[in-house]
Amino acid sequence: MENYENKTKEELLIIIHQLERKIENLSSKLPSSGKERFRDKYCTRILDALPDMLTVIDHNGNIIELVSSPSTNHVEGTTAESIIHSKVKDIIPEDAYESVHENMEKVIHTKQSSISRHNLMVNGTLHHFENRIFPLDNKYLLCICRDISRQYEMEKALDEARIKAEEADRLKSAFLANMSHEIRTPLNAIVGFSQLIATSSNTEDKKQYSAIVEKNSELLLNLFSDILDISALESDSLKFKIRPIKLLDNCVQLQQLYSPKVHKGVNLILDNEISSTYVIGDSERISQVISNLLSNATKFTIKGEIHFGFQEKEDFVEFYVKDSGIGIPAEKAASIFERFGKINNFVQGTGLGLTLCRMLVERMGGRIWLRSKEGQGTTFYFTLPKAHQ
């Protein structure tokens, strides 16, 4: 061992410096320092590879450092350099700042990380962001801001799908409840009056009972027909034979069919006695729509007149069925084209006819609506594309 007692002060200082250099060399070779060296070497690269915007902010909302890559800065009007030392409330909209500030205060008081969301405009498009804040110490916070716009849209789509599924389930339950009533009512009449026919000896009574059975049988048949058509439309399995149709032929046939069905003293008038108008559609389905509208008109019009016909417009033909019946209250007009939408629950009918009309018209490229005043009558309109001959 070297004797240092006779060394001068200058020699001792030289020896100390030599020993310090040896210690530094030995420390750099220790295995425990391997992780630190890796972190020191790759930390910046790792941060630059992250897609999230990482900032360090103090408890007063001042941005101390942009830790992540400059490209992650999504705050419009700022750069990677100018955002440092800015106040958060000065660079983002007030509603976004309120969310961030509330999240900051929560982390400061609880000393636990917290998540919030806010929206920002980026290049003219609204983006949705998730803001995660972590406490670093008693002075600084780490803010990780992630663009979750795609996730937000997926969540929105799932939420809409959930609402639709719940609504479909509700409609199914309502449909079954209504169907139970609508089927049972005419079926009870058919069964009950059939039994009376079998036991009655009065000819006039039998005729009356037979008429009631026939009427309810027709109602039940129409109900099942409407259900099948609506189901076929919803499953996209109902076939349409789309071609040019001469309207007057269909309307004349329907006038002949419904004239005997109107109330006594009511006139059914076809306004188009001569016409060569053609539309694009399915002849059977067009007649079905007009027939449903005429059926409603004859049912609710006990005096006056029922007019129906069509008018040519630029690229379409506008149909109408106008009655002088009871009219439709304003509160029911908005829902009249929905399933089981009925003006009067005590009048026989399925409540599906107008729903079917709407679906058929829309499938043939038109639209349907109404104008009504309670006590003065109703006019139903629908359009179809005009065929140019």
C-alpha positions as CSV (number, residue, x, y, z in Angstrom):
1,M,0.0,0.0,0.0
2,E,1.4,3.3,-1.0
3,N,2.4,5.7,1.8
4,Y,0.6,9.1,1.4
5,E,2.1,10.8,4.6
6,N,5.0,12.3,2.8
7,K,3.0,13.5,-0.2
8,T,2.6,17.2,-0.9
9,K,-0.8,18.8,-1.2
10,E,-0.5,19.1,-5.0
11,E,0.4,15.4,-5.2
12,L,-2.6,14.4,-3.1
13,L,-5.0,16.4,-5.2
14,I,-3.7,14.6,-8.3
15,I,-4.2,11.2,-6.7
16,I,-7.8,12.2,-5.7
17,H,-8.6,13.1,-9.2
18,Q,-7.2,9.8,-10.5
19,L,-9.3,7.9,-8.0
20,E,-12.5,9.8,-9.0
21,R,-11.9,8.9,-12.6
22,K,-11.4,5.2,-11.7
23,I,-14.7,5.2,-9.7
24,E,-16.6,6.8,-12.6
25,N,-15.2,4.1,-15.0
26,L,-16.2,1.3,-12.6
27,S,-19.7,2.8,-12.1
28,S,-20.4,2.8,-15.8
29,K,-19.6,-0.9,-16.0
30,L,-22.0,-1.9,-13.2
31,P,-24.9,-4.2,-14.5
32,S,-27.5,-2.3,-12.4
33,S,-27.1,0.7,-14.5
34,G,-28.1,-1.1,-17.7
35,K,-31.8,-0.2,-17.5
36,E,-31.0,3.4,-16.8
37,R,-28.8,3.6,-19.8
38,F,-31.5,2.0,-22.0
39,R,-34.1,4.5,-20.7
40,D,-31.8,7.4,-21.2
41,K,-31.0,6.3,-24.7
42,Y,-34.6,5.4,-25.9
43,C,-36.9,7.6,-23.8
44,T,-37.2,10.4,-26.3
45,R,-37.8,7.9,-29.2
46,I,-40.5,6.1,-27.2
47,L,-42.2,9.4,-26.4
48,D,-42.0,10.5,-30.0
49,A,-43.6,7.3,-31.2
50,L,-46.7,7.8,-29.0
51,P,-49.8,9.1,-30.8
52,D,-51.1,10.9,-27.7
53,M,-50.3,14.5,-26.8
54,L,-48.4,14.5,-23.5
55,T,-47.9,17.7,-21.6
56,V,-46.7,18.7,-18.1
57,I,-48.8,21.4,-16.5
58,D,-48.5,23.0,-13.1
59,H,-51.4,23.4,-10.6
60,N,-52.2,26.8,-12.0
61,G,-52.8,25.5,-15.5
62,N,-49.6,26.6,-17.1
63,I,-48.1,24.3,-19.7
64,I,-44.5,23.6,-18.6
65,E,-43.5,21.1,-21.3
66,L,-44.7,19.3,-24.4
67,V,-43.3,15.8,-23.6
68,S,-44.5,14.0,-26.7
69,S,-43.6,14.6,-30.3
70,P,-44.4,18.1,-31.7
71,S,-46.7,16.4,-34.3
72,T,-49.1,15.4,-31.5
73,N,-50.0,19.0,-30.8
74,H,-53.6,19.4,-32.0
75,V,-54.4,22.7,-30.4
76,E,-55.1,25.0,-33.4
77,G,-53.2,28.4,-33.4
78,T,-50.2,27.0,-31.4
79,T,-46.9,25.4,-32.3
80,A,-44.7,23.0,-30.3
81,E,-42.7,26.0,-29.2
82,S,-45.4,28.5,-28.5
83,I,-47.6,26.1,-26.5
84,I,-44.9,25.9,-23.8
85,H,-45.5,28.4,-21.0
86,S,-49.1,29.1,-22.3
87,K,-52.1,28.9,-20.1
88,V,-54.5,26.1,-20.9
89,K,-57.5,28.4,-20.6
90,D,-56.0,30.8,-23.2
91,I,-55.6,28.2,-26.0
92,I,-58.7,26.1,-25.9
93,P,-62.5,27.0,-26.0
94,E,-64.2,27.7,-22.8
95,D,-66.4,24.6,-22.7
96,A,-63.3,22.4,-23.3
97,Y,-61.3,24.3,-20.6
98,E,-64.1,23.8,-18.1
99,S,-63.8,20.0,-18.6
100,V,-60.0,20.0,-18.3
101,H,-60.0,22.4,-15.3
102,E,-62.6,20.3,-13.4
103,N,-60.5,17.2,-14.1
104,M,-57.3,19.0,-12.9
105,E,-59.0,20.1,-9.7
106,K,-60.2,16.6,-9.0
107,V,-56.6,15.2,-9.4
108,I,-55.1,17.9,-7.2
109,H,-57.5,17.2,-4.4
110,T,-57.6,13.4,-4.6
111,K,-54.0,12.9,-5.7
112,Q,-55.5,10.1,-8.0
113,S,-55.6,10.0,-11.8
114,S,-58.8,11.0,-13.5
115,I,-60.4,11.0,-16.9
116,S,-62.6,13.5,-18.7
117,R,-63.7,14.3,-22.3
118,H,-63.9,17.4,-24.4
119,N,-64.3,18.5,-28.0
120,L,-62.0,20.6,-30.2
121,M,-62.2,21.7,-33.8
122,V,-59.2,20.4,-35.8
123,N,-58.8,21.5,-39.4
124,G,-62.5,22.4,-39.5
125,T,-63.7,19.1,-38.2
126,L,-65.0,18.4,-34.7
127,H,-62.9,15.9,-32.9
128,H,-63.5,14.2,-29.5
129,F,-60.7,13.8,-27.0
130,E,-60.1,11.8,-23.8
131,N,-58.1,13.7,-21.2
132,R,-56.2,11.6,-18.6
133,I,-54.4,13.5,-15.9
134,F,-51.9,12.0,-13.4
135,P,-50.3,13.7,-10.4
136,L,-46.4,13.8,-10.7
137,D,-45.7,15.6,-7.4
138,N,-47.1,18.5,-5.4
139,K,-46.4,20.9,-8.2
140,Y,-46.9,19.2,-11.6
141,L,-49.4,17.1,-13.4
142,L,-49.0,14.9,-16.5
143,C,-51.8,15.3,-19.0
144,I,-52.4,12.7,-21.7
145,C,-54.8,13.8,-24.4
146,R,-56.0,11.1,-26.9
147,D,-58.2,11.6,-30.0
148,I,-61.1,9.2,-29.5
149,S,-63.2,10.4,-32.4
150,R,-63.5,7.0,-34.0
151,Q,-64.2,5.4,-30.7
152,Y,-66.8,8.1,-30.0
153,E,-68.6,7.4,-33.3
154,M,-68.6,3.6,-32.6
155,E,-70.0,4.3,-29.1
156,K,-72.7,6.5,-30.7
157,A,-73.6,3.9,-33.3
158,L,-73.8,1.2,-30.6
159,D,-76.0,3.5,-28.5
160,E,-78.3,4.2,-31.4
161,A,-78.4,0.4,-32.1
162,R,-79.3,-0.2,-28.5
163,I,-82.1,2.4,-28.6
164,K,-83.4,0.9,-31.9
165,A,-83.4,-2.6,-30.4
166,E,-85.2,-1.4,-27.3
167,E,-87.8,0.4,-29.5
168,A,-88.2,-2.7,-31.7
169,D,-88.8,-4.8,-28.6
170,R,-91.4,-2.2,-27.4
171,L,-93.1,-2.1,-30.8
172,K,-93.1,-5.9,-30.9
173,S,-94.9,-6.0,-27.5
174,A,-97.3,-3.3,-28.6
175,F,-97.9,-5.1,-31.9
176,L,-98.8,-8.4,-30.2
177,A,-101.0,-6.6,-27.7
178,N,-102.9,-4.7,-30.5
179,M,-103.0,-7.8,-32.7
180,S,-104.6,-9.8,-29.9
181,H,-107.4,-7.3,-29.7
182,E,-107.8,-6.7,-33.4
183,I,-108.0,-10.5,-34.2
184,R,-110.2,-11.4,-31.2
185,T,-112.9,-8.8,-31.9
186,P,-113.9,-9.9,-35.4
187,L,-113.3,-13.6,-34.5
188,N,-115.7,-13.4,-31.6
189,A,-118.3,-11.8,-33.9
190,I,-117.8,-14.6,-36.5
191,V,-118.0,-17.4,-33.9
192,G,-120.9,-15.8,-32.0
193,F,-123.2,-14.9,-35.0
194,S,-122.4,-18.2,-36.8
195,Q,-123.9,-20.0,-33.8
196,L,-126.9,-17.7,-33.9
197,I,-127.4,-18.5,-37.6
198,A,-127.4,-22.2,-36.8
199,T,-130.0,-21.8,-34.0
200,S,-132.2,-19.0,-35.4
201,S,-135.4,-19.9,-37.4
202,N,-136.1,-16.3,-38.5
203,T,-135.0,-15.7,-42.1
204,E,-134.4,-11.9,-41.7
205,D,-132.3,-12.5,-38.6
206,K,-130.2,-15.0,-40.4
207,K,-129.6,-12.5,-43.2
208,Q,-128.5,-9.9,-40.7
209,Y,-126.3,-12.3,-38.9
210,S,-124.8,-13.5,-42.2
211,A,-124.0,-9.9,-43.2
212,I,-122.2,-9.4,-39.8
213,V,-120.2,-12.6,-40.3
214,E,-119.3,-11.6,-43.8
215,K,-118.2,-8.1,-42.7
216,N,-116.0,-9.4,-39.9
217,S,-114.6,-12.1,-42.1
218,E,-113.5,-9.4,-44.6
219,L,-112.1,-7.4,-41.8
220,L,-110.1,-10.3,-40.5
221,L,-108.9,-11.2,-44.0
222,N,-107.7,-7.6,-44.6
223,L,-105.9,-7.6,-41.2
224,F,-103.9,-10.7,-42.1
225,S,-103.3,-9.3,-45.6
226,D,-101.9,-6.1,-44.2
227,I,-99.7,-7.9,-41.7
228,L,-98.2,-10.1,-44.4
229,D,-97.6,-7.1,-46.7
230,I,-95.9,-5.1,-43.9
231,S,-93.8,-8.0,-42.9
232,A,-92.8,-8.6,-46.6
233,L,-91.9,-4.9,-47.0
234,E,-89.8,-4.8,-43.8
235,S,-87.9,-7.9,-44.9
236,D,-87.5,-6.5,-48.4
237,S,-89.2,-9.6,-49.9
238,L,-92.2,-8.0,-51.4
239,K,-91.8,-7.9,-55.2
240,F,-92.8,-4.8,-57.2
241,K,-93.6,-4.9,-61.0
242,I,-92.5,-1.4,-61.8
243,R,-93.7,-0.2,-65.2
244,P,-95.7,2.7,-66.8
245,I,-99.3,2.6,-65.5
246,K,-102.3,4.4,-67.0
247,L,-104.0,5.8,-63.9
248,L,-107.5,6.3,-65.2
249,D,-108.1,2.6,-65.7
250,N,-107.2,1.9,-62.0
251,C,-109.3,4.8,-60.7
252,V,-112.4,3.8,-62.8
253,Q,-112.3,0.3,-61.4
254,L,-112.0,1.6,-57.8
255,Q,-114.9,4.0,-58.3
256,Q,-117.1,1.1,-59.4
257,L,-116.0,-0.9,-56.4
258,Y,-116.5,1.7,-53.7
259,S,-119.6,3.5,-55.0
260,P,-121.9,0.9,-53.5
261,K,-120.1,1.1,-50.1
262,V,-120.5,4.8,-49.3
263,H,-123.1,5.9,-46.8
264,K,-126.5,6.8,-48.1
265,G,-126.6,10.3,-49.6
266,V,-122.8,10.4,-50.0
267,N,-121.4,10.8,-53.6
268,L,-118.1,9.3,-54.7
269,I,-116.7,11.4,-57.5
270,L,-113.8,10.7,-59.8
271,D,-112.5,14.1,-60.9
272,N,-110.5,12.7,-63.9
273,E,-113.1,11.4,-66.3
274,I,-110.7,11.7,-69.3
275,S,-107.0,11.4,-68.9
276,S,-103.9,9.8,-70.5
277,T,-101.6,10.3,-67.5
278,Y,-99.1,7.6,-66.8
279,V,-97.0,7.0,-63.7
280,I,-94.1,4.7,-62.9
281,G,-95.2,2.1,-60.3
282,D,-96.8,-1.3,-59.6
283,S,-100.4,-1.3,-60.7
284,E,-101.6,-3.6,-58.0
285,R,-99.9,-1.6,-55.2
286,I,-101.1,1.7,-56.6
287,S,-104.7,0.4,-56.5
288,Q,-104.0,-0.9,-53.0
289,V,-103.0,2.5,-51.7
290,I,-105.9,4.3,-53.3
291,S,-108.3,1.6,-52.1
292,N,-107.1,2.0,-48.5
293,L,-107.6,5.8,-48.7
294,L,-111.1,5.4,-50.2
295,S,-112.0,2.8,-47.5
296,N,-111.1,5.3,-44.8
297,A,-113.0,8.1,-46.6
298,T,-116.2,6.0,-46.9
299,K,-116.0,4.8,-43.3
300,F,-115.8,8.3,-41.8
301,T,-117.9,10.3,-44.3
302,I,-121.6,10.1,-43.5
303,K,-122.8,13.1,-45.6
304,G,-121.4,15.2,-48.4
305,E,-119.0,14.1,-51.1
306,I,-115.8,12.1,-51.6
307,H,-113.6,13.3,-54.4
308,F,-110.5,11.5,-55.7
309,G,-108.2,11.9,-58.6
310,F,-104.8,13.1,-59.7
311,Q,-102.9,16.1,-61.1
312,E,-99.8,16.2,-63.2
313,K,-96.8,18.1,-61.9
314,E,-93.3,18.6,-63.4
315,D,-91.8,15.2,-62.7
316,F,-94.4,13.5,-60.7
317,V,-98.2,12.9,-60.4
318,E,-100.0,14.0,-57.2
319,F,-102.9,11.8,-56.1
320,Y,-105.6,12.9,-53.7
321,V,-108.6,11.6,-51.8
322,K,-110.7,14.3,-50.3
323,D,-113.7,13.7,-48.0
324,S,-116.1,15.8,-46.0
325,G,-116.0,13.5,-43.0
326,I,-115.1,14.0,-39.3
327,G,-111.6,15.2,-39.9
328,I,-108.5,14.3,-37.9
329,P,-107.5,16.1,-34.7
330,A,-104.1,17.8,-34.9
331,E,-102.6,15.7,-32.1
332,K,-103.4,12.5,-34.0
333,A,-102.4,13.7,-37.5
334,A,-98.7,13.4,-36.7
335,S,-98.9,9.7,-35.8
336,I,-101.6,8.6,-38.2
337,F,-99.1,6.9,-40.5
338,E,-97.7,4.8,-37.6
339,R,-98.8,1.3,-36.8
340,F,-102.2,1.1,-35.2
341,G,-102.7,4.8,-35.7
342,K,-106.5,5.2,-35.5
343,I,-108.7,8.2,-35.3
344,N,-111.4,6.4,-33.4
345,N,-110.7,3.3,-31.5
346,F,-114.4,2.4,-31.5
347,V,-114.6,2.2,-35.3
348,Q,-113.7,-1.1,-36.9
349,G,-110.3,-1.1,-38.6
350,T,-106.8,-2.6,-38.2
351,G,-104.9,0.7,-37.8
352,L,-102.4,-0.7,-40.3
353,G,-103.8,0.5,-43.6
354,L,-102.1,4.0,-43.6
355,T,-98.9,2.5,-42.4
356,L,-99.0,0.1,-45.4
357,C,-99.8,3.1,-47.7
358,R,-96.8,5.0,-46.5
359,M,-94.5,2.1,-46.9
360,L,-95.8,1.2,-50.4
361,V,-95.7,4.8,-51.7
362,E,-92.1,5.3,-50.4
363,R,-91.0,2.0,-52.0
364,M,-92.3,3.3,-55.3
365,G,-90.4,6.5,-55.0
366,G,-93.1,8.9,-53.7
367,R,-94.3,10.4,-50.4
368,I,-97.6,10.7,-48.6
369,W,-99.1,13.3,-46.4
370,L,-102.5,14.8,-45.3
371,R,-104.3,18.1,-44.7
372,S,-107.2,18.0,-42.3
373,K,-109.5,20.2,-40.2
374,E,-111.5,18.6,-37.5
375,G,-115.2,18.5,-38.3
376,Q,-114.6,19.6,-41.9
377,G,-112.9,16.7,-43.6
378,T,-109.5,15.4,-44.7
379,T,-107.5,15.3,-47.9
380,F,-104.8,12.6,-48.3
381,Y,-102.1,13.2,-50.9
382,F,-99.4,11.0,-52.3
383,T,-97.0,11.3,-55.2
384,L,-95.4,8.9,-57.7
385,P,-92.9,9.5,-60.5
386,K,-94.5,10.5,-63.8
387,A,-93.9,8.4,-66.9
388,H,-93.1,10.4,-70.0
389,Q,-94.8,8.8,-73.0
